[in-house]
């Protein structure tokens, strides 16, 4: 992998960045995909043993013979990319300023297995709302960083880059860009990062004050699960009494997720360095990234797209999915990104004691749907709460219009 970066004049310099992948790297990728040694077919008719062989073989055929990375590269280079060193590590980010003078700065935070590719569909909707049926007063200046160890950001060479440190780096990034007042949005790990950016911690009693520059957050994977219920669901305990119907449904989703789809997180959280196959085999990397179920315990939307059996409308395409996987392959970030699970000491889905204004979006096919009652308890300054009848874990990819509308609504009163 190669890219062009202007050399820094100082440690805090913001350097323009251009993505230029050598053709030899793409030829090597196609050759590796074509040479994949597949295992035998699974012994069941569903995905209970993992991503089905037919899905991976069809993906491999398309990846090796028809997929065009250059289209993704052109989309990435069509927006301003930069790199700057923060806390000893290079952080890559996209930065698009709105043409509207009073736009509100926002840092949009991806998770795993995500990248800046995941949020490209948000940029126009947030920076140029008048082109998407909204008001100029809803405009944002958009900053989308690549997490440490992901995409074109640097790979940590020592331990310590957990969500708290990442959140502090993002605050520093926004201040370095000259933004003294901004908001944040995130899903997946990005949701954890925005919680801790806003002062949230593992023990809500120890939550820190949010930095004064951060005036609010929006999350599409809200940390609302009461800690005792998180532990009970993780170990498979039947639902306790006293839950409402909506809360019971969410608890059952957690049981299903922990029972059938959390294996990737457990392995990455304990033995990430053992995942050498992610660096050596594109198909191993793809299968690991695809094995991400939804809140019903069924294959997630990414796998549904590949199997051409979507049950609800979605903007997600097969090329979207391969753009993201290919970025991980070309940057060799399968293992370095997985280390975040090992670094993390925070409860992934649980309450963290956030006090700043918060907007919550909950999508129908998320890992778990957020009951309003739990959102109100977790975020005492809840300013927006929206349930959607479609969309899943990768909301920016799948439902960029809905997510953009929710982001605008959340921060309208904070401008």
Secondary structure, 3 states (H helix, E strand, C coil): CCEEECCCCCCCCEEEEEECCCHHHHHHHHHHHHCCCCCCCCCCCCCCCCCCHHHHHHHHHHHHHCCCHHHHHHHHHCCCEEEEEECCEEEEEEEECCCCCCCEEEEEECCCCCCHHHHHHHHHHHHCHHHHCCCHHHCEEEEEECCCCCCCCCCCCCCCCCHHHHHHHHHHHHHHCCCCCEEEEECCHHHHHHHHHCCCCCCHHHCCCCCCCEEEEEECCCCCECHHHHHHHHHCCCCCCCCCHHHHHHHHHHHHHHHHCCHHHHHHHHHHHHCCHHHHCHHHHHHHHHCCCCCCCCCCHHHHHHCCCCCCCCCCCHHHHHHHHHHHHHHCCHHHHHHHHHHCCCCCCECCCCCCEEEEEECCECCCCCCHHHHHHHCCCEEEEEECCCCECCHHHHCHHHHHHHHHHHHHHHC
